[in-house]
Amino acid sequence: MDSTIAAALLFLLILFFSSPANLFPPSSPSSSPDISTCLLSSGVHNFSVAKDSPFFIHLLTFSIQNLRFSRPYLPRQLAAVILPHDLPSLRASILCCRASSLTIRLRSGGHSYEGLSYQAASHAGSIAVLDLMNLDHIDVDAAGQTAWLQTGATLGQLYHAVAAAAAVSSPQPLAFSAGSCPTVGSGGHIAGGGFGLLSRKYGLAADNVLDAILVTADGRFLDRESMGEDLFWAIRGGGGGAWGAVFAWKIQLQIVPIRVSAFIVNRPGSNLHVAELIDAWQRVSPTLPDELYVSCFVGGGLPESERLGMSATFKGLYLGLASDALSTIADQFPELDLLDWEVQEMSWIESVLYFSGLKSGSSVDNLLDRDLHSKTFFKAKSDYVRTLIEFHDLLKLVNLLSTEPKAYLIMDPYGGSMARRRSDDLPFPHRSDNLYAIQHLIEWKDEDDDGDRERYMQWLREWYEFMGPMVSSGPRAAYVNYLDLDLGYRGWATETEESGDPVEEARTWGERYFLGNYDRLVRVKTMIDPDNVFWNEQSIPPLTLRCPFTRHGKEKFFCAEGGASSISRGESAAVISAVLNYGTEQYRPTIQR
């Protein structure tokens, strides 16, 4: 379909379903006895209810990528898995979940590090998983170098579609700057920022979002113009599942060379030698040309190593010819001792496959597969490094890491385009101050899970404490796409008389993910979702405003119900002022009438 016609049809669809007469389904919440009845009456038929369907567990576990959350005996309080296939069914699913008092969890690809896209880590009542895998259509405008992709499309599906369209309709190859794992869902990835091998050249995935279609808690459809720049800012890096359900993203594509160069090389050696390699890498990787990305993996059991023992694996992508890549590495990173035969030239889409982790013999078409062939149990944590780690600390780091062969580090270089962006351009704040990011991981297999799971996770926690003096502080920063409940979490969606201030409790981890952007995110959340319909244990909470009126015999906490556009009470100006000024000197925690 012509992209102009498709855009026009999409616009008309939004207009129709955003009209006042279509904001709510025919039945009111009180008249919907259960989720099945509401969904069927709203035209949604693709769902499974636990008490009725023998296929429920299969639907639930198909997209679970971390086997730590795949055990049927784990408590999940799950009531339904719903698979919307278009914009109306997504909207109806949200409204029916609200009508049935179900907690909503949005799942794009199932890669949530703490499983929060399909389960709860706390008591959250009954849960409905909105699995978005059927929202995977991608419309590429190769001539305009843009694409609309639905939120359930995986990165592999996106890359495949972009390369195929460019091969037909573009004089130059096109790409998109996002992560390397092909089964990651685009919705959650972009919502948290989305770092990848092209980020030093073109920024995050979220940096390259031009527009979006969002379904709100009350069933409205918003695009960039109608949602406003604050909300558009928040959904691009403020974390997934917190603002509404993104139906689709419009993204800016990037021109890449016809041939790129790639390498994956493993360098084993003594602990001293590995520490020397890391030291050389950390000094040069943030200052390499924007076109060159080189990451560093360190561990005692890396898959690229032919033997057990400490080694470092370096993965590099260069947007250009192999000869230029070799020359640059030889000049700036001679310690790597990169050989001619270790660097391969290929097309960009072939490089996606090369770095994908798919099994040997896979083809570019395998990027379309949603199911990861090799799944493991894992726990992860993240850090940012702002000053070079001293060599004696690197040696201690390698010595300790060598004691646990199931643990390893992934270190991603920053600099380049990442260093030229402001920390408040998006909610993702980790920009010019950072040399590189670290992902700490420990992985194990099924035979180790029952007896050693807690031991592995405790080892990683102790490792994380050991790393504290070497990484960022004030606060110690973390990446929201690598969720870590060890940082703290909140186990309820709304405030009760017994609970504390949710905003201040969430600040404990919120400022580690978002630094100085946390308060602005709170303001946006309060305006778009004051009743906290879209939440998880680490999502941004709305501001609690205590107001002098009651509802259902209880104090009503959120004066700004429905967002700023629906506030019409005589005293609403004070409420709006409090929300907009939250985090500033003008903010007053309690509204005085």
C-alpha positions, -999 to +999 in steps of 0.1 A: +000+000+000+013+035-008+026+051+024+007+083+018-026+064+015-017+042+045-010+073+066-043+089+056-063+058+064-045+056+098-054+092+105-091+087+097-091+056+119-077+076+148-103+104+142-131+079+143-121+060+174-111+092+192-146+108+188-165+113+221-191+088+212-165+060+209-145+067+241-161+038+260-176+004+250-214+000+251-214-016+285-203+003+316-177-012+339-203-021+365-223-041+339-193-063+328-193-094+350-160-108+338-132-102+314-144-129+289-179-113+286-165-078+281-139-089+255-164-109+235-190-081+236-163-057+224-153-079+194-121-093+209-119-131+205-082-139+207-076-144+244-072-172+269-086-173+305-067-195+330-098-213+344-111-221+309-082-229+286-056-257+287-034-236+264-031-207+289+004-216+301+016-221+266+004-187+255+019-172+287+053-188+284+059-187+246+074-151+248+091-155+281+128-150+273+143-154+308+136-189+320+139-176+356+102-167+351+090-196+331+082-220+359+044-228+361+046-229+399+058-193+403+029-172+417+016-148+390-020-141+399-027-143+362-063-142+349-060-137+312-037-135+282-051-112+255-037-108+220-050-076+204-045-075+166-054-039+157-060-005+172-097-011+182-089-044+198-061-029+218-083-002+230-111-026+239-087-049+258-075-020+279-110-008+288-122-044+295-093-049+318-102-018+337-139-028+338-129-062+352-105-046+378-075-064+363-040-051+365-026-046+330+008-058+319+019-050+283+043-075+266+060-066+234+087-092+231+090-108+266+125-096+274+117-078+306+147-086+328+125-089+359+095-104+341+073-074+347+057-074+313+039-106+322+039-111+360+040-092+392+068-093+418+043-083+445+007-086+454-011-068+425-044-085+424-054-104+393-033-097+362-041-096+325-012-098+300-018-079+268+006-097+245+012-075+215+029-100+193+002-097+167+007-060+164+038-065+142+030-047+109+058-025+095+053+000+068+086+013+054+088+045+033+122+039+019+121+071-003+113+092+028+137+072+050+110+066+076+089+037+088+058+031+109+061+000+130+036-015+154+048-020+189+048-058+189+072-060+160+106-074+170+139-057+162+147-086+138+114-081+120+121-044+118+156-048+104+145-073+079+116-051+066+139-020+064+166-038+045+141-054+021+123-022+014+156-003+008+168-029-016+138-022-038+131+015-033+162+033-021+195+041-039+214+034-006+210+008+021+189+019+051+192+009+088+178+017+122+198+024+154+186-001+180+197-032+199+213-064+185+190-091+199+165-098+171+137-111+194+135-080+215+101-063+211+104-028+196+077-014+220+096-020+252+130-014+237+122+021+224+102+030+255+134+025+276+158+043+252+172+015+230+210+014+228+227-005+200+257-009+176+248+023+157+242+045+187+276+061+187+268+073+152+230+079+153+219+078+189+194+057+207+163+041+191+142+067+210+163+095+196+150+086+162+113+084+169+093+110+149+058+102+160+037+077+179+002+065+185-007+060+221-039+044+237-046+060+270-061+045+301-095+060+292-094+048+256-083+079+238-059+077+208-031+103+208-005+111+183+025+134+188+004+166+181-025+156+203-004+142+232+019+172+234+056+174+237+058+165+274+041+131+269+059+125+236+092+131+255+082+107+283+073+077+262+107+078+245+129+066+273+107+068+304+102+031+306+076+007+291+041+000+304+037+032+323+021+059+301-005+040+281-001+014+253+019+025+224+002+011+193+029+022+168+060+043+164+071+064+134+109+062+131+137+079+112+158+055+093+196+059+087+217+056+055+245+031+059+272+021+034+267-007+009+295-026+027+302-025+064+329-044+084+324-066+114+345-087+138+341-109+168+375-118+183+383-136+216+415-129+234+423-154+262+451-151+286+462-146+322+442-124+345+469-098+341+467-098+303+429-096+303+430-066+327+456-049+304+432-054+274+403-040+293+424-010+303+434-003+268+398-007+256+383+017+281+408+044+272+402+043+235+366+030+228+347+063+237+370+083+215+370+062+183+354+076+152+316+076+154+315+050+126+333+025+148+317+006+177+338-019+197+323-035+228+341-057+253+328-089+270+348-103+299+343-136+317+356-171+325+332-190+303+326-168+272+311-188+243+337-175+219+365-189+240+378-223+230+387-231+266+376-224+302+395-195+318+395-158+316+392-140+283+379-109+266+358-109+235+357-077+214+328-072+190+332-044+164+311-028+137+326-003+113+305+017+088+330+013+060+356-010+044+376-036+063+409-019+053+398+013+070+386-005+101+419-024+104+439+009+099+419+027+126+422-002+151+459-006+144+465+031+150+443+036+181+439+002+196+470-018+187+467-039+219+438-058+202+463-071+175+434-074+150+444-095+120+431-091+084+413-124+083+394-116+115+375-087+099+347-095+074+330-072+050+292-077+045+260-058+040+244-041+070+216-066+073+242-094+072+259-077+101+226-078+120+226-116+116+263-118+124+258-101+158+223-116+165+234-146+185+214-169+163+228-204+158+254-211+131+239-216+097+210-191+102+199-169+074+187-133+072+152-147+071+157-162+106+156-127+119+118-129+115+116-157+142+102-145+175+113-175+194+149-174+207+165-208+200+187-208+231+171-195+263+188-194+297+181-184+333+198-152+341+200-122+365+215-089+354+225-055+368+238-023+351+262+005+357+278+035+341+314+045+342+323+082+341+360+081+350+386+055+340+388+025+364+423+023+378+444-006+366+448-021+401+410-022+404+407-038+370+430-065+380+410-071+412+379-071+391+392-098+368+405-119+397+371-119+413+353-125+381+375-156+374+360-173+405+325-176+389+326-189+353+288-184+349+292-146+353+304-121+327+304-084+318+292-066+287+308-032+283+293-009+257+313+022+246+297+057+246+311+088+231+303+099+196+267+109+191+258+099+226+282+125+240+267+153+219+232+150+233+219+166+265+209+145+295+174+159+294+168+156+256+149+124+265+141+107+299+172+085+292+199+107+308+231+087+303+249+109+278+281+130+277+292+122+312+297+085+305+326+067+290+309+033+288+281+012+303+284-021+320+260-049+321+267-075+349+252-109+342+251-144+356+235-172+335+227-208+344+209-237+329+180-259+339+200-285+357+214-257+380+182-239+387+166-258+416+196-260+438+218-231+429+195-203+417+198-182+449+235-188+451+240-174+417+218-144+423+235-137+456+269-139+440+259-112+415+246-090+443+279-093+461+297-086+429+276-055+424+286-042+458+322-048+450+319-027+418+304+002+436+335+024+441+345+020+404+313+033+388+290+063+388+277+077+421+253+104+434+233+084+425+247+052+411+231+051+377+213+023+360+196+016+326+158+011+328+158-015+300+179-036+323+153-036+351+167-046+385+143-051+414+172-052+438+172-014+435+138-013+452+102-016+441+067-006+451+042-034+454+009-015+449-006+007+423-024+033+445-018+049+478-034+036+510-036+051+544-008+027+555+015+035+526+040+062+523+045+088+495+048+067+464+067+094+445+094+096+472+096+058+475+100+054+438+127+081+438+150+055+453+153+037+419+137+063+397+166+087+400+190+059+393+173+052+360+165+088+351+187+111+372+174+147+370+145+138+347+126+119+374+105+148+386+094+158+351+084+122+345+063+123+376+045+155+364+038+139+330+025+107+347+002+127+369-014+144+339-018+114+316-025+085+340-034+100+375-051+067+386-020+047+378-037+023+355-005+015+337+020+005+363+046-020+374+067-023+405+093+002+391+073+024+369+069+061+375+041+068+399+017+098+397+019+126+421-005+122+451-026+153+456-048+153+487-080+171+479-110+180+501-136+158+485-144+121+487-154+094+463-171+061+473-167+072+509-130+075+507-106+104+503-100+111+466-062+113+460-060+124+424-077+157+418-065+157+382-085+125+372-084+121+334-055+145+329-053+182+327-079+185+299-107+171+321-101+193+352-130+216+356-135+222+393-133+257+407-101+250+426-084+231+397-059+259+390-041+251+423-040+214+414-026+220+379+000+244+394+011+218+419+015+192+392+034+214+368+057+228+395+064+194+411+101+191+418+106+229+418+106+255+446+070+264+438+057+229+445+035+225+476+032+188+487-004+193+500-030+215+483-044+239+509-080+251+503 
